[in-house]
Amino acid sequence: MTIVEVTTPAQEKEFLEMAVRLYKNEKNWIRPLDKDIQGIFNPDFNKLFRQGGKAKRWLLLNHKGETIGRIAAFLHPKWKEKQPTGGIGFFECIQDQEAAFLLFDTAKEWLKSEGMQAMDGPVNYGERDKWWGLLVEGFSPPNYNMPWNFAYYKDLFEAYGFQVYFKQFTYMRPVRGVGFDPKMIARANEILKDPHFEFRHIQGKELKEKAPQYFMDVYNKAWSRHMGKTLTLRETQLMFGKMKPIMDPRLIYFGFHKGEPVSFFINIPEINQIFKYVNGKLDLIGKLNFLWHKTFNPPNKMLGLVFGVIPEFQGKGVDSAMIMAYNEQFAKHDSFPYKTIEMNWIGDFNPKMMRVCEQLNATIYKTHHTYRYLFDRTKPFERHPIFD
């Protein structure tokens, strides 16, 4: 077997196409958009390269010159840990332990040469909400920008010595026909009786001009401490701009206290239900297919992207009130087109969010593992710290 670094356009194409061949008989796999994967490794699109990050990709060839595996490794400039840690991702491989170990070894040796002491995988060279974790339970079709892999990958990672750093749960709940936890209802009613609170969806001019500011204000108070970064207004404006082609204003909801934003949830239609028809290409034919299915065969599942409550109002029922208000305004009505909601990426280090999902009577639908491998095999392994 031979390892080849990806350096040419032909090899970049092969990095994509080998996965298509590997999964050609797997009905649950949905081909990612080529541009989404290519953009991660393009310095013109991924700003992490300009901030000092690095990434490399490799192909694994058999004795016939056929590609039987691939892997990427990353140095993320914003990972600030006491133990320098790199990442590996976009791993694909035939069911062969020797082949998989050769790919892992290649990534490890490069990361060691760059001063790393550990590697996490499979992860993304970018934000955690995309291409993060190894699917180990719930092998139904993936949501947009979520990984799907064969079940045997778990054995390959764990046989090599990777250990579970944290688990990521996807919760699922029918939109109608399932009630809420009685304690949640009681807390919500106390907040909803308070005239200082208002819960509503954002639409029209306010969606374009105000929603990014509302989102930034709440996110930076609720999440920046845990995620290690704050968002700028420009970043949130770009995020809302990118969501615009698929956005449904009914799925964007905010809570206010005395006119100031204190909570939000951002949902989108689950667009992999449409992208599965474009075969990874958003060329002219792909765009026409996308528009046809968006119009005549729209998604019936919504995807929870992010949820937040500022610290001053956490644990006081604001999250419950926001959800109950939303249910009354939209979700409980037969005209609401979405049948289920999935909440991606609830880490097992975040028990508060897990409790919120449980109070919604949502159940764990899929489980992904993020693994860590320590280069010094005598060093004690520590799992991801629990959020307080």
The 8 nearest C-alpha neighbors of each residue, nearest first, counted from 0:
[[1, 61, 60, 62, 59, 2, 98, 64],
 [0, 2, 60, 59, 3, 61, 62, 58],
 [1, 3, 59, 58, 60, 57, 4, 0],
 [4, 2, 58, 57, 59, 5, 1, 60],
 [3, 5, 57, 56, 6, 58, 2, 55],
 [6, 4, 57, 56, 10, 7, 11, 3],
 [5, 7, 4, 10, 8, 11, 56, 9],
 [6, 8, 10, 9, 5, 11, 12, 4],
 [7, 9, 11, 10, 12, 6, 5, 13],
 [10, 8, 12, 7, 11, 13, 6, 14],
 [9, 11, 13, 7, 12, 5, 8, 14],
 [12, 10, 8, 14, 13, 9, 5, 7],
 [11, 13, 9, 10, 15, 14, 16, 8],
 [12, 14, 16, 10, 15, 11, 17, 9],
 [13, 15, 11, 12, 16, 17, 10, 69],
 [16, 14, 13, 12, 17, 18, 11, 19],
 [15, 17, 13, 19, 18, 14, 12, 20],
 [16, 18, 20, 19, 15, 13, 14, 21],
 [19, 17, 21, 16, 20, 15, 22, 91],
 [20, 18, 16, 17, 22, 21, 23, 30],
 [19, 21, 23, 17, 18, 22, 16, 24],
 [20, 22, 18, 19, 23, 17, 93, 24],
 [21, 23, 25, 19, 20, 24, 18, 28],
 [22, 24, 20, 25, 21, 19, 26, 18],
 [25, 23, 22, 26, 21, 20, 28, 27],
 [26, 24, 22, 27, 23, 28, 21, 29],
 [25, 27, 28, 24, 29, 23, 140, 22],
 [28, 26, 140, 25, 139, 29, 138, 141],
 [29, 27, 26, 25, 140, 147, 30, 22],
 [30, 28, 275, 31, 27, 140, 141, 271],
 [29, 31, 279, 278, 28, 32, 275, 19],
 [32, 30, 279, 33, 29, 35, 144, 36],
 [31, 33, 279, 35, 34, 280, 30, 36],
 [32, 34, 279, 36, 35, 37, 31, 280],
 [35, 33, 37, 32, 36, 38, 280, 279],
 [34, 36, 32, 38, 33, 37, 39, 31],
 [35, 37, 33, 38, 34, 39, 32, 40],
 [38, 36, 34, 39, 40, 35, 33, 41],
 [39, 37, 41, 35, 40, 36, 44, 34],
 [38, 40, 37, 36, 45, 41, 124, 35],
 [41, 39, 38, 37, 42, 45, 54, 36],
 [40, 42, 38, 43, 44, 39, 45, 37],
 [43, 41, 45, 44, 48, 40, 46, 49],
 [42, 44, 41, 45, 46, 38, 48, 49],
 [45, 43, 42, 41, 38, 46, 39, 40],
 [46, 44, 42, 47, 39, 41, 43, 48],
 [45, 47, 49, 48, 44, 42, 50, 43],
 [46, 48, 50, 52, 49, 45, 51, 76],
 [49, 47, 52, 46, 50, 51, 42, 53],
 [50, 48, 46, 47, 51, 52, 42, 45],
 [51, 49, 47, 48, 52, 76, 46, 77],
 [50, 52, 48, 49, 76, 47, 53, 75],
 [53, 51, 48, 76, 75, 47, 74, 50],
 [52, 54, 74, 73, 48, 51, 75, 55],
 [55, 53, 73, 72, 74, 56, 71, 52],
 [54, 56, 72, 71, 73, 57, 53, 5],
 [57, 55, 71, 5, 70, 4, 72, 54],
 [56, 58, 4, 5, 3, 70, 69, 71],
 [59, 57, 69, 3, 2, 68, 4, 60],
 [58, 60, 2, 68, 66, 1, 67, 69],
 [61, 59, 66, 1, 65, 64, 0, 67],
 [60, 62, 0, 64, 63, 65, 1, 66],
 [61, 63, 64, 0, 60, 65, 1, 66],
 [64, 62, 61, 65, 60, 66, 0, 1],
 [63, 65, 60, 61, 62, 66, 1, 0],
 [66, 64, 60, 61, 63, 67, 62, 59],
 [65, 67, 60, 59, 68, 17, 61, 64],
 [66, 68, 59, 60, 93, 92, 65, 61],
 [69, 67, 92, 59, 91, 66, 58, 93],
 [68, 70, 58, 91, 90, 57, 59, 92],
 [69, 71, 90, 89, 57, 56, 88, 102],
 [72, 70, 56, 88, 87, 55, 89, 57],
 [71, 73, 87, 55, 86, 54, 106, 88],
 [74, 72, 54, 86, 53, 85, 75, 87],
 [73, 75, 53, 85, 52, 76, 54, 86],
 [74, 76, 52, 77, 78, 73, 124, 85],
 [77, 75, 52, 78, 51, 74, 50, 47],
 [78, 76, 75, 79, 227, 47, 52, 228],
 [77, 79, 75, 76, 80, 84, 83, 85],
 [78, 80, 77, 81, 83, 76, 82, 227],
 [79, 81, 82, 83, 78, 84, 77, 85],
 [80, 82, 83, 79, 84, 78, 116, 115],
 [81, 83, 80, 84, 116, 117, 115, 79],
 [84, 82, 115, 116, 80, 81, 117, 85],
 [85, 83, 117, 118, 115, 116, 82, 86],
 [86, 84, 118, 74, 73, 115, 117, 119],
 [85, 87, 119, 118, 73, 72, 120, 122],
 [86, 88, 72, 120, 121, 71, 122, 73],
 [87, 89, 121, 122, 90, 71, 120, 123],
 [90, 88, 70, 71, 91, 121, 69, 87],
 [89, 91, 70, 88, 69, 92, 71, 121],
 [92, 90, 68, 69, 89, 70, 18, 93],
 [93, 91, 68, 67, 99, 94, 69, 90],
 [92, 94, 95, 67, 68, 91, 21, 98],
 [95, 93, 92, 96, 151, 152, 99, 98],
 [94, 96, 98, 93, 97, 99, 92, 155],
 [95, 97, 99, 98, 100, 155, 94, 158],
 [98, 96, 100, 99, 95, 101, 102, 94],
 [99, 97, 101, 96, 95, 100, 102, 92],
 [98, 100, 96, 102, 101, 97, 103, 92],
 [99, 101, 103, 97, 102, 98, 104, 96],
 [100, 102, 104, 98, 99, 103, 105, 97],
 [101, 103, 99, 105, 100, 104, 70, 106],
 [102, 104, 100, 106, 105, 101, 107, 99],
 [105, 103, 107, 101, 102, 106, 100, 108],
 [106, 104, 102, 108, 103, 107, 101, 109],
 [105, 107, 103, 109, 104, 108, 72, 110],
 [108, 106, 104, 110, 105, 109, 111, 103],
 [107, 109, 111, 105, 110, 106, 104, 112],
 [108, 110, 112, 106, 111, 107, 113, 105],
 [109, 111, 113, 107, 112, 115, 108, 106],
 [112, 110, 115, 108, 114, 113, 109, 107],
 [111, 113, 109, 110, 114, 108, 115, 107],
 [114, 112, 110, 111, 115, 109, 74, 108],
 [115, 113, 111, 112, 110, 116, 83, 84],
 [114, 116, 83, 111, 84, 110, 117, 113],
 [117, 115, 83, 374, 84, 373, 82, 111],
 [118, 116, 373, 84, 374, 372, 115, 85],
 [117, 119, 85, 86, 84, 372, 371, 120],
 [120, 118, 371, 86, 370, 87, 85, 372],
 [121, 119, 122, 87, 370, 86, 369, 88],
 [120, 122, 88, 132, 87, 131, 133, 369],
 [123, 121, 131, 120, 88, 132, 87, 130],
 [122, 124, 125, 130, 131, 88, 129, 126],
 [125, 123, 73, 39, 75, 122, 126, 86],
 [124, 126, 123, 127, 39, 47, 129, 75],
 [127, 125, 128, 129, 123, 124, 131, 130],
 [126, 128, 129, 131, 125, 123, 130, 122],
 [127, 129, 126, 131, 344, 130, 144, 145],
 [130, 128, 144, 127, 131, 145, 126, 123],
 [131, 129, 145, 146, 123, 144, 122, 132],
 [132, 130, 122, 129, 123, 127, 121, 146],
 [131, 133, 369, 368, 367, 121, 122, 134],
 [134, 132, 367, 368, 121, 135, 369, 146],
 [133, 135, 367, 136, 147, 366, 148, 132],
 [134, 136, 367, 366, 133, 150, 153, 368],
 [137, 135, 366, 365, 138, 134, 367, 364],
 [138, 136, 365, 139, 364, 366, 135, 134],
 [137, 139, 136, 140, 27, 134, 365, 147],
 [138, 140, 137, 27, 141, 28, 365, 147],
 [141, 139, 27, 28, 138, 29, 142, 147],
 [142, 140, 145, 147, 139, 143, 146, 29],
 [141, 143, 145, 271, 144, 269, 140, 270],
 [142, 144, 271, 145, 270, 141, 269, 31],
 [145, 143, 129, 130, 142, 146, 31, 141],
 [144, 146, 130, 142, 143, 129, 141, 147],
 [147, 145, 130, 141, 144, 148, 131, 134],
 [148, 146, 141, 134, 28, 145, 149, 133],
 [149, 147, 134, 150, 146, 152, 133, 28],
 [148, 150, 151, 152, 147, 134, 153, 138],
 [151, 149, 152, 153, 135, 148, 134, 154],
 [150, 152, 153, 154, 149, 155, 94, 148],
 [153, 151, 155, 154, 150, 149, 156, 148],
 [154, 152, 156, 151, 155, 157, 150, 135],
 [153, 155, 157, 151, 152, 156, 158, 150],
 [156, 154, 152, 158, 153, 157, 96, 159],
 [157, 155, 153, 159, 154, 161, 158, 152],
 [156, 158, 161, 160, 154, 159, 155, 153],
 [159, 157, 155, 160, 156, 154, 161, 96],
 [158, 160, 157, 156, 161, 155, 100, 103],
 [161, 159, 157, 158, 162, 372, 156, 373],
 [160, 162, 372, 157, 371, 156, 370, 159],
 [163, 161, 370, 371, 164, 160, 372, 157],
 [162, 164, 370, 165, 369, 368, 371, 161],
 [165, 163, 382, 370, 371, 383, 369, 162],
 [166, 164, 163, 369, 383, 368, 347, 382],
 [165, 167, 368, 347, 346, 367, 369, 168],
 [168, 166, 346, 367, 344, 345, 366, 347],
 [169, 167, 366, 345, 344, 365, 170, 363],
 [168, 170, 343, 365, 342, 364, 363, 344],
 [171, 169, 363, 342, 362, 364, 341, 361],
 [172, 170, 341, 361, 362, 364, 340, 363],
 [171, 173, 361, 340, 339, 174, 341, 362],
 [174, 172, 339, 175, 338, 340, 177, 176],
 [173, 175, 339, 338, 330, 172, 340, 337],
 [176, 174, 173, 177, 331, 330, 338, 339],
 [175, 177, 178, 173, 174, 331, 172, 338],
 [178, 176, 175, 173, 179, 360, 174, 172],
 [179, 177, 176, 180, 360, 359, 175, 181],
 [180, 178, 359, 360, 181, 358, 184, 183],
 [179, 181, 358, 183, 182, 359, 184, 360],
 [182, 180, 184, 183, 179, 185, 358, 186],
 [183, 181, 185, 184, 180, 186, 358, 179],
 [182, 184, 180, 186, 181, 185, 319, 187],
 [183, 185, 181, 187, 182, 186, 188, 180],
 [184, 186, 182, 188, 187, 183, 181, 189],
 [187, 185, 316, 183, 189, 188, 184, 182],
 [186, 188, 320, 319, 184, 190, 185, 189],
 [187, 189, 191, 185, 190, 186, 184, 192],
 [188, 190, 186, 192, 187, 191, 185, 193],
 [191, 189, 187, 193, 192, 188, 320, 317],
 [190, 192, 188, 193, 189, 187, 320, 196],
 [193, 191, 190, 189, 188, 194, 196, 187],
 [192, 194, 190, 191, 195, 196, 189, 197],
 [195, 193, 196, 192, 191, 197, 190, 257],
 [196, 194, 257, 256, 193, 197, 258, 255],
 [197, 195, 256, 194, 255, 193, 257, 198],
 [196, 198, 255, 254, 256, 199, 195, 194],
 [199, 197, 254, 253, 321, 255, 324, 196],
 [200, 198, 252, 253, 201, 197, 254, 325],
 [199, 201, 252, 251, 249, 253, 202, 248],
 [202, 200, 206, 205, 248, 251, 252, 199],
 [201, 203, 206, 248, 205, 204, 200, 207],
 [204, 202, 206, 205, 207, 201, 248, 208],
 [203, 205, 207, 206, 208, 202, 209, 201],
 [204, 206, 209, 208, 207, 203, 202, 201],
 [207, 205, 202, 210, 201, 203, 204, 208],
 [206, 208, 204, 205, 209, 210, 203, 211],
 [207, 209, 205, 206, 204, 210, 211, 212],
 [210, 208, 205, 212, 211, 206, 207, 213],
 [209, 211, 206, 213, 212, 214, 208, 205],
 [212, 210, 214, 235, 236, 213, 209, 215],
 [211, 213, 215, 214, 210, 209, 216, 232],
 [214, 212, 210, 216, 211, 215, 260, 209],
 [213, 215, 211, 212, 217, 216, 218, 210],
 [214, 216, 212, 218, 213, 217, 219, 211],
 [217, 215, 213, 214, 219, 218, 212, 220],
 [218, 216, 220, 214, 215, 219, 309, 221],
 [219, 217, 221, 215, 222, 220, 216, 214],
 [218, 220, 223, 229, 217, 216, 221, 222],
 [221, 219, 217, 218, 309, 222, 223, 216],
 [220, 222, 309, 218, 219, 308, 217, 307],
 [223, 221, 218, 225, 224, 219, 226, 220],
 [222, 224, 219, 228, 229, 226, 225, 227],
 [225, 223, 222, 227, 226, 228, 221, 220],
 [224, 226, 223, 222, 227, 386, 228, 221],
 [225, 227, 223, 228, 224, 222, 229, 127],
 [228, 226, 223, 225, 224, 229, 77, 222],
 [229, 227, 223, 226, 230, 224, 219, 225],
 [228, 230, 223, 219, 231, 227, 218, 222],
 [231, 229, 234, 215, 219, 232, 228, 235],
 [230, 232, 234, 233, 235, 229, 215, 236],
 [231, 233, 235, 234, 236, 212, 215, 230],
 [232, 234, 236, 231, 235, 237, 230, 211],
 [235, 233, 237, 231, 232, 236, 230, 238],
 [234, 236, 238, 232, 211, 237, 233, 239],
 [235, 237, 233, 239, 211, 238, 234, 232],
 [238, 236, 240, 234, 235, 239, 241, 233],
 [237, 239, 235, 241, 240, 236, 234, 242],
 [240, 238, 242, 236, 241, 237, 243, 235],
 [239, 241, 237, 243, 238, 242, 236, 244],
 [242, 240, 238, 239, 243, 237, 244, 245],
 [241, 243, 239, 240, 246, 245, 244, 238],
 [242, 244, 246, 240, 245, 241, 239, 247],
 [245, 243, 242, 246, 241, 240, 247, 239],
 [246, 244, 243, 242, 247, 268, 267, 270],
 [245, 247, 243, 242, 244, 267, 248, 268],
 [246, 248, 249, 250, 267, 245, 268, 251],
 [249, 247, 250, 251, 202, 246, 201, 200],
 [250, 248, 247, 251, 200, 252, 329, 201],
 [249, 251, 266, 248, 247, 267, 252, 265],
 [252, 250, 265, 248, 200, 249, 266, 264],
 [251, 253, 200, 264, 263, 199, 250, 201],
 [254, 252, 263, 262, 199, 198, 200, 264],
 [253, 255, 198, 262, 261, 197, 260, 263],
 [256, 254, 260, 259, 197, 261, 258, 196],
 [257, 255, 196, 258, 259, 195, 261, 260],
 [256, 258, 195, 259, 255, 196, 197, 260],
 [257, 259, 256, 255, 260, 197, 195, 196],
 [258, 260, 255, 256, 257, 261, 213, 254],
 [261, 259, 255, 213, 254, 262, 256, 217],
 [260, 262, 255, 309, 254, 308, 217, 259],
 [263, 261, 308, 254, 307, 253, 260, 217],
 [264, 262, 253, 307, 252, 306, 254, 265],
 [263, 265, 306, 252, 305, 251, 266, 307],
 [264, 266, 251, 305, 304, 303, 250, 306],
 [267, 265, 303, 250, 302, 304, 251, 301],
 [266, 268, 302, 301, 246, 269, 250, 247],
 [267, 269, 301, 270, 302, 298, 300, 245],
 [270, 268, 301, 302, 300, 271, 298, 267],
 [269, 271, 272, 273, 268, 274, 143, 298],
 [270, 272, 274, 143, 273, 269, 142, 275],
 [271, 273, 270, 298, 274, 275, 269, 297],
 [274, 272, 271, 270, 275, 276, 292, 289],
 [275, 273, 271, 276, 277, 272, 270, 289],
 [274, 276, 273, 29, 277, 271, 272, 278],
 [275, 277, 274, 278, 273, 288, 289, 285],
 [276, 278, 285, 274, 279, 280, 275, 288],
 [279, 277, 280, 276, 30, 275, 274, 32],
 [278, 280, 32, 33, 31, 30, 277, 281],
 [281, 279, 282, 285, 278, 277, 32, 33],
 [282, 280, 285, 286, 283, 279, 277, 284],
 [281, 283, 285, 280, 284, 286, 287, 277],
 [284, 282, 286, 285, 287, 281, 288, 280],
 [285, 283, 287, 286, 282, 288, 281, 277],
 [284, 286, 281, 277, 282, 288, 283, 287],
 [287, 285, 289, 283, 281, 288, 284, 282],
 [286, 288, 284, 290, 289, 285, 291, 283],
 [289, 287, 285, 291, 286, 290, 284, 292],
 [288, 290, 286, 287, 292, 291, 293, 285],
 [291, 289, 293, 287, 288, 292, 294, 286],
 [290, 292, 288, 294, 289, 293, 295, 287],
 [291, 293, 296, 295, 294, 289, 290, 297],
 [292, 294, 297, 290, 291, 296, 289, 295],
 [295, 293, 291, 292, 296, 297, 290, 289],
 [294, 296, 292, 291, 293, 297, 290, 298],
 [295, 297, 292, 293, 294, 298, 291, 273],
 [296, 298, 293, 292, 294, 295, 299, 273],
 [299, 297, 300, 272, 268, 269, 270, 296],
 [298, 300, 337, 338, 336, 297, 301, 339],
 [301, 299, 339, 337, 298, 269, 340, 338],
 [302, 300, 268, 340, 269, 267, 337, 339],
 [301, 303, 341, 266, 267, 269, 340, 268],
 [302, 304, 266, 342, 341, 305, 265, 343],
 [305, 303, 266, 265, 302, 343, 342, 306],
 [304, 306, 265, 264, 303, 307, 266, 263],
 [305, 307, 264, 263, 265, 304, 308, 262],
 [308, 306, 262, 263, 221, 218, 264, 309],
 [309, 307, 262, 221, 261, 313, 310, 312],
 [308, 310, 221, 220, 261, 311, 217, 312],
 [311, 309, 313, 312, 221, 308, 220, 314],
 [312, 310, 309, 313, 308, 261, 314, 315],
 [313, 311, 310, 315, 309, 314, 317, 308],
 [312, 314, 310, 315, 311, 308, 309, 317],
 [313, 315, 316, 312, 317, 318, 310, 311],
 [316, 314, 313, 312, 317, 186, 318, 190],
 [315, 317, 186, 319, 318, 187, 314, 320],
 [318, 316, 320, 319, 315, 321, 312, 190],
 [317, 319, 321, 316, 320, 322, 308, 262],
 [320, 318, 187, 316, 322, 317, 321, 183],
 [319, 321, 187, 317, 323, 322, 318, 324],
 [322, 320, 324, 318, 319, 323, 198, 317],
 [321, 323, 325, 319, 320, 324, 326, 318],
 [322, 324, 326, 320, 325, 321, 319, 327],
 [325, 323, 327, 321, 326, 322, 320, 328],
 [326, 324, 322, 328, 323, 327, 329, 321],
 [325, 327, 330, 323, 324, 329, 328, 331],
 [328, 326, 324, 325, 329, 331, 323, 330],
 [327, 329, 325, 326, 324, 330, 331, 332],
 [330, 328, 326, 327, 331, 325, 332, 335],
 [329, 331, 326, 332, 335, 174, 327, 328],
 [330, 332, 326, 175, 329, 327, 333, 174],
 [331, 333, 334, 330, 335, 329, 328, 327],
 [334, 332, 335, 331, 336, 330, 175, 329],
 [333, 335, 332, 336, 329, 330, 331, 337],
 [334, 336, 333, 332, 337, 330, 329, 331],
 [337, 335, 334, 299, 338, 333, 298, 300],
 [338, 336, 299, 300, 335, 339, 301, 174],
 [337, 339, 174, 299, 300, 173, 336, 340],
 [340, 338, 173, 174, 300, 172, 337, 301],
 [339, 341, 301, 172, 302, 300, 171, 173],
 [340, 342, 171, 302, 170, 303, 343, 301],
 [341, 343, 303, 170, 169, 302, 171, 340],
 [344, 342, 169, 345, 341, 303, 170, 168],
 [343, 345, 167, 168, 169, 346, 342, 128],
 [344, 346, 168, 167, 343, 169, 347, 353],
 [347, 345, 167, 348, 349, 166, 344, 168],
 [346, 348, 349, 166, 167, 165, 350, 345],
 [347, 349, 385, 346, 386, 350, 384, 383],
 [350, 348, 386, 347, 346, 351, 352, 385],
 [351, 349, 353, 352, 348, 354, 347, 386],
 [352, 350, 354, 353, 349, 355, 386, 387],
 [353, 351, 355, 354, 350, 349, 356, 345],
 [352, 354, 350, 356, 351, 355, 357, 349],
 [353, 355, 357, 351, 352, 356, 358, 350],
 [354, 356, 352, 358, 353, 357, 359, 351],
 [357, 355, 359, 353, 354, 361, 358, 352],
 [356, 358, 354, 360, 359, 355, 361, 353],
 [359, 357, 180, 355, 360, 356, 354, 179],
 [358, 360, 356, 179, 357, 361, 355, 180],
 [361, 359, 357, 358, 179, 362, 356, 180],
 [362, 360, 172, 359, 171, 356, 357, 170],
 [361, 363, 170, 171, 364, 360, 172, 357],
 [364, 362, 170, 169, 365, 168, 171, 361],
 [363, 365, 170, 169, 171, 137, 362, 366],
 [366, 364, 137, 169, 136, 363, 168, 367],
 [365, 367, 168, 136, 167, 135, 134, 169],
 [366, 368, 134, 133, 167, 132, 135, 166],
 [369, 367, 166, 133, 132, 370, 165, 167],
 [368, 370, 132, 165, 164, 120, 163, 166],
 [369, 371, 163, 164, 162, 120, 119, 161],
 [372, 370, 119, 162, 161, 164, 118, 163],
 [371, 373, 161, 118, 117, 162, 374, 119],
 [374, 372, 117, 375, 376, 116, 371, 118],
 [373, 375, 117, 116, 376, 372, 118, 107],
 [374, 376, 373, 377, 378, 116, 117, 372],
 [375, 377, 378, 374, 373, 379, 372, 380],
 [378, 376, 375, 379, 373, 374, 380, 372],
 [377, 379, 376, 375, 380, 373, 374, 381],
 [380, 378, 377, 381, 376, 373, 375, 382],
 [379, 381, 378, 382, 373, 162, 371, 372],
 [382, 380, 379, 383, 164, 384, 371, 378],
 [383, 381, 164, 384, 165, 380, 163, 371],
 [382, 384, 164, 165, 385, 348, 381, 347],
 [385, 383, 382, 348, 386, 381, 165, 387],
 [384, 386, 348, 349, 387, 383, 350, 347],
 [387, 385, 349, 348, 384, 350, 225, 351],
 [386, 385, 349, 351, 350, 348, 384, 225]]
